[in-house]
């Protein structure tokens, strides 16, 4: 891996983050907390889940410590102070954001930290293995395990899976959910 890959990854991350900024600037607290039907998660879930996973993943990948703490939990006024990765859909149907402005501020801090960290990664360390294969039960069925090579999940695999592709996946959910609350998608 080289500086061109690093530069491309920073640009791609900034592009995904810009979609979140645009989406959030055109939604209301009521729209993100709307539950359209009992099996369709509110936009609030996707927004909170994505940013908390990105925040927590950075430290594991070698970046700064997570920013989410009790003070942020209180400021965000979340119905569930959890990213929800290991919870059932029925539980996360109750995710609500009480302070959308605080969520947008937290989101900007996390996204800035991600982009700053990735811009400074020594290119030779992108191939460092963070999780060795064979994988245990909690990793074996994940998308990142499918992406990881024979030796395991590398730093670049983790960045691509846990932050870049994860962000894109949840933006797709948000774009679709926006139509359910009377808004339009984000890109063509």
Protein Blocks (a to p, Z undefined) as FASTA:
>chain_A
ZZklmmmmmmmmmmmmmmmmmmmmmccfklmmpcfbfklccfklmmmmmmmmmmmmmmmn
opacdfbdfklmmmnopablcehlmpcfklmmmgccfblmlmmmmmmmmmmmmmmmmmmp
cfklmmpcfbdcdddfklmmpmklmmpcfkbccfklmmmmmmmmmmmmmmmmmmmmmmmn
opacfbZZ
